[in-house]
Amino acid sequence: MTDTPFDAGLQPERTLLAWRRTSLSIGVGGLLFIRFAVERMGAAAILLGLLGLLLAVASYIDASRRYRRVHGYLTVGLSVASAAIPISLAAASVAVFAVACLAWLVVAA
């Protein structure tokens, strides 16, 4: 596998950076949720926040793995499969935060 970019626009590299930013944002959201909701929700806030953080870390790792695989495929001329796993992990972490926010709103009311 060569380290030279596949294309001049660096599309796979930009996609990797976008997934990393998304994963980091979701992870920070999980930590902030724990910080602000733990007083009202207790252990449930910690559990939901850590679950979201875990999914964000899994998405970050999978995006890095996928980039290496895609880069290798493209440099030798092979086609690339869809990005179902990182999309699923990101969607699951957003769903966890939606449930967490709804729970916090119910407890705060």
C-alpha positions as semicolon CSV with decimal commas, in nm:
position;residue;x (nm);y (nm);z (nm)
1;M;0,000;0,000;0,000
2;T;0,131;0,340;-0,094
3;D;0,101;0,652;0,120
4;T;0,042;0,884;-0,174
5;P;-0,309;1,030;-0,197
6;F;-0,553;0,860;-0,431
7;D;-0,684;1,183;-0,581
8;A;-0,582;1,547;-0,590
9;G;-0,893;1,652;-0,395
10;L;-0,811;1,416;-0,105
11;Q;-1,176;1,309;-0,076
12;P;-1,110;1,000;0,144
13;E;-0,895;1,210;0,376
14;R;-1,165;1,479;0,405
15;T;-1,425;1,212;0,476
16;L;-1,206;1,065;0,751
17;L;-1,165;1,407;0,910
18;A;-1,542;1,469;0,895
19;W;-1,614;1,136;1,067
20;R;-1,352;1,213;1,330
21;R;-1,503;1,556;1,400
22;T;-1,849;1,404;1,426
23;S;-1,729;1,132;1,662
24;L;-1,543;1,380;1,881
25;S;-1,847;1,609;1,896
26;I;-2,072;1,322;2,001
27;G;-1,817;1,215;2,264
28;V;-1,796;1,565;2,408
29;G;-2,177;1,577;2,411
30;G;-2,180;1,259;2,620
31;L;-1,936;1,404;2,869
32;L;-2,132;1,730;2,891
33;F;-2,452;1,537;2,942
34;I;-2,295;1,357;3,237
35;R;-2,165;1,685;3,377
36;F;-2,500;1,863;3,370
37;A;-2,750;1,580;3,422
38;V;-2,582;1,376;3,697
39;E;-2,729;1,589;3,977
40;R;-3,088;1,523;3,867
41;M;-3,059;1,177;3,712
42;G;-2,777;1,017;3,909
43;A;-2,644;0,686;3,777
44;A;-2,877;0,691;3,475
45;A;-2,704;1,007;3,346
46;I;-2,365;0,844;3,385
47;L;-2,483;0,527;3,210
48;L;-2,641;0,711;2,916
49;G;-2,347;0,951;2,880
50;L;-2,092;0,669;2,887
51;L;-2,294;0,467;2,637
52;G;-2,295;0,762;2,397
53;L;-1,923;0,814;2,458
54;L;-1,854;0,445;2,391
55;L;-2,045;0,458;2,063
56;A;-1,855;0,774;1,964
57;V;-1,521;0,604;2,032
58;A;-1,631;0,299;1,832
59;S;-1,733;0,525;1,543
60;Y;-1,396;0,707;1,558
61;I;-1,201;0,380;1,550
62;D;-1,414;0,234;1,271
63;A;-1,375;0,550;1,061
64;S;-0,996;0,521;1,090
65;R;-1,005;0,154;0,998
66;R;-1,234;0,224;0,705
67;Y;-1,007;0,501;0,577
68;R;-0,707;0,265;0,570
69;R;-0,912;0,002;0,387
70;V;-1,059;0,251;0,136
71;H;-0,720;0,409;0,071
72;G;-0,573;0,068;0,001
73;Y;-0,858;-0,030;-0,231
74;L;-0,849;0,294;-0,427
75;T;-0,473;0,294;-0,478
76;V;-0,488;-0,050;-0,642
77;G;-0,803;0,028;-0,844
78;L;-1,067;-0,172;-0,654
79;S;-1,420;-0,052;-0,575
80;V;-1,534;0,044;-0,226
81;A;-1,833;-0,088;-0,028
82;S;-2,082;0,132;0,158
83;A;-2,016;0,293;0,496
84;A;-2,293;0,115;0,688
85;I;-2,106;0,054;1,015
86;P;-1,990;0,410;1,095
87;I;-2,328;0,550;0,991
88;S;-2,502;0,298;1,217
89;L;-2,273;0,379;1,511
90;A;-2,327;0,753;1,469
91;A;-2,705;0,704;1,442
92;A;-2,705;0,485;1,753
93;S;-2,512;0,744;1,953
94;V;-2,751;1,019;1,841
95;A;-3,044;0,798;1,945
96;V;-2,885;0,743;2,286
97;F;-2,851;1,119;2,332
98;A;-3,210;1,176;2,223
99;V;-3,329;0,931;2,489
100;A;-3,093;1,088;2,743
101;C;-3,218;1,440;2,671
102;L;-3,580;1,328;2,687
103;A;-3,516;1,157;3,021
104;W;-3,345;1,469;3,153
105;L;-3,638;1,686;3,046
106;V;-3,884;1,454;3,219
107;V;-3,678;1,452;3,539
108;A;-3,623;1,829;3,531
109;A;-3,996;1,904;3,491
